[in-house]
Amino acid sequence: MGMAGDWFLDPINYIDPAEITYAVKGFDRINETSFRIGEYEALKKASIDPYVAVRDIYLQYRDKKIKE
Protein backbone atom coordinates (compact mmCIF):
# COMPACT_ATOMS: atom_id res chain seq x y z
CA MET A 1 0.00 0.00 0.00
CA GLY A 2 2.87 2.35 0.74
CA MET A 3 4.19 2.08 -2.80
CA ALA A 4 0.89 3.42 -4.13
CA GLY A 5 1.18 6.45 -1.87
CA ASP A 6 4.80 6.93 -2.89
CA TRP A 7 3.79 6.91 -6.54
CA PHE A 8 1.29 9.73 -6.02
CA LEU A 9 3.73 11.78 -3.93
CA ASP A 10 6.61 11.53 -6.41
CA PRO A 11 6.53 14.63 -8.64
CA ILE A 12 8.40 12.82 -11.42
CA ASN A 13 5.26 10.76 -12.10
CA TYR A 14 3.42 13.89 -13.22
CA ILE A 15 5.82 14.80 -16.05
CA ASP A 16 4.32 14.65 -19.55
CA PRO A 17 4.99 12.81 -21.83
CA ALA A 18 5.43 9.52 -19.97
CA GLU A 19 8.62 8.69 -21.90
CA ILE A 20 10.42 11.51 -20.09
CA THR A 21 9.25 10.09 -16.77
CA TYR A 22 10.71 6.68 -17.67
CA ALA A 23 13.96 8.28 -18.80
CA VAL A 24 14.34 10.23 -15.55
CA LYS A 25 13.62 7.15 -13.45
CA GLY A 26 16.03 5.05 -15.51
CA PHE A 27 18.76 7.66 -15.12
CA ASP A 28 18.12 7.77 -11.37
CA ARG A 29 18.42 3.97 -11.11
CA ILE A 30 21.69 3.96 -13.05
CA ASN A 31 23.02 6.81 -10.93
CA GLU A 32 22.16 4.96 -7.68
CA THR A 33 23.89 1.83 -9.01
CA SER A 34 27.03 3.76 -9.90
CA PHE A 35 27.45 4.74 -6.24
CA ARG A 36 27.48 1.07 -5.22
CA ILE A 37 30.15 -0.19 -7.63
CA GLY A 38 32.86 0.39 -5.03
CA GLU A 39 30.99 -1.78 -2.54
CA TYR A 40 30.91 -4.67 -5.01
CA GLU A 41 34.58 -4.28 -5.86
CA ALA A 42 35.46 -4.36 -2.15
CA LEU A 43 33.35 -7.50 -1.73
CA LYS A 44 35.16 -9.17 -4.64
CA LYS A 45 38.55 -8.38 -3.11
CA ALA A 46 37.55 -9.57 0.37
CA SER A 47 36.06 -12.91 -0.66
CA ILE A 48 37.44 -16.02 -2.27
CA ASP A 49 34.27 -16.66 -4.28
CA PRO A 50 32.14 -13.53 -4.93
CA TYR A 51 29.10 -15.59 -5.95
CA VAL A 52 29.02 -17.38 -2.59
CA ALA A 53 29.49 -14.09 -0.74
CA VAL A 54 26.60 -12.38 -2.57
CA ARG A 55 24.41 -15.46 -2.10
CA ASP A 56 25.08 -15.48 1.65
CA ILE A 57 24.35 -11.76 1.92
CA TYR A 58 21.05 -12.27 0.08
CA LEU A 59 20.06 -15.21 2.28
CA GLN A 60 20.83 -13.25 5.45
CA TYR A 61 18.79 -10.30 4.13
CA ARG A 62 15.90 -12.61 3.23
CA ASP A 63 15.91 -14.32 6.66
CA LYS A 64 15.86 -10.91 8.35
CA LYS A 65 12.87 -9.80 6.25
CA ILE A 66 11.01 -13.05 7.00
CA LYS A 67 11.54 -12.60 10.75
CA GLU A 68 10.21 -9.05 10.59
Secondary structure, DSSP 8 states (H G I E B T S, - for coil): -HHHHHHHH-GGGG-SSHHHHHHHHHHHHHHHHHHTHHHHHHHHHH-S-HHHHHHHHHHHHHHHHHH-
